[in-house]
Amino acid sequence: MNNPLQILKAIKNPKQFAMNMIKKSGNPIFNNLTDMAEKGDTQGLQNFARNIFKEHGADFDKEFQEFMSTFKN
């Protein structure tokens, strides 16, 4: 990120800047995830997360529940 204009854009809207960088990566998985996020497809994102966790021998729902419980205390 040597271009000063890019740096200014990142400072003004870091979320949009990150989304643009991900899309420019050309990675179809990242593109699919950002599309789901932009459309508000939480079910699709959860299914993706569940599949990733399952591939790594973990239970998404259990892990997410434990994560959320840290905010309740």
C-alpha positions as CSV (number, residue, x, y, z in Angstrom):
1,M,0.0,0.0,0.0
2,N,2.4,2.6,-1.2
3,N,-0.2,4.9,-2.8
4,P,-1.2,7.7,-0.4
5,L,-4.7,7.8,-1.9
6,Q,-5.1,4.1,-0.8
7,I,-4.0,5.0,2.7
8,L,-6.5,7.8,2.9
9,K,-9.3,5.5,1.7
10,A,-8.3,2.9,4.3
11,I,-8.5,5.5,7.0
12,K,-11.8,6.9,5.9
13,N,-13.6,3.6,5.5
14,P,-11.5,0.6,6.7
15,K,-14.4,-1.9,6.3
16,Q,-14.9,-1.0,2.6
17,F,-11.2,-0.9,2.0
18,A,-10.8,-4.4,3.4
19,M,-13.7,-5.7,1.4
20,N,-12.2,-4.2,-1.8
21,M,-8.8,-5.8,-1.1
22,I,-10.4,-9.2,-0.5
23,K,-12.4,-9.0,-3.7
24,K,-9.2,-8.0,-5.6
25,S,-7.4,-11.1,-4.3
26,G,-9.4,-13.2,-6.8
27,N,-9.9,-15.9,-4.2
28,P,-13.3,-17.4,-4.9
29,I,-13.9,-18.5,-1.3
30,F,-13.2,-15.0,0.0
31,N,-15.4,-13.5,-2.8
32,N,-18.2,-15.8,-1.8
33,L,-17.9,-14.9,1.9
34,T,-17.8,-11.2,1.2
35,D,-20.9,-11.5,-1.1
36,M,-22.7,-13.4,1.7
37,A,-21.7,-10.7,4.3
38,E,-22.8,-7.8,2.0
39,K,-26.2,-9.5,1.4
40,G,-26.7,-10.2,5.1
41,D,-26.7,-14.0,4.5
42,T,-26.0,-15.0,8.1
43,Q,-27.2,-18.5,7.5
44,G,-24.8,-19.0,4.7
45,L,-21.9,-17.6,6.8
46,Q,-22.9,-19.9,9.7
47,N,-23.0,-22.9,7.4
48,F,-19.5,-22.0,6.1
49,A,-18.2,-21.7,9.6
50,R,-19.8,-25.0,10.7
51,N,-18.2,-26.8,7.7
52,I,-14.8,-25.3,8.5
53,F,-15.0,-26.2,12.2
54,K,-16.2,-29.7,11.3
55,E,-13.2,-30.2,9.0
56,H,-11.0,-29.4,11.9
57,G,-12.8,-31.7,14.4
58,A,-14.5,-28.9,16.3
59,D,-18.2,-28.1,17.0
60,F,-19.1,-24.6,15.8
61,D,-22.2,-24.3,18.0
62,K,-20.3,-25.3,21.1
63,E,-17.4,-23.0,20.4
64,F,-19.7,-20.1,19.5
65,Q,-21.8,-20.6,22.7
66,E,-18.6,-20.5,24.8
67,F,-17.4,-17.4,22.9
68,M,-20.7,-15.6,23.5
69,S,-20.7,-16.6,27.2
70,T,-17.5,-14.5,27.7
71,F,-19.6,-11.4,27.0
72,K,-22.3,-12.2,29.5
73,N,-19.9,-12.1,32.5
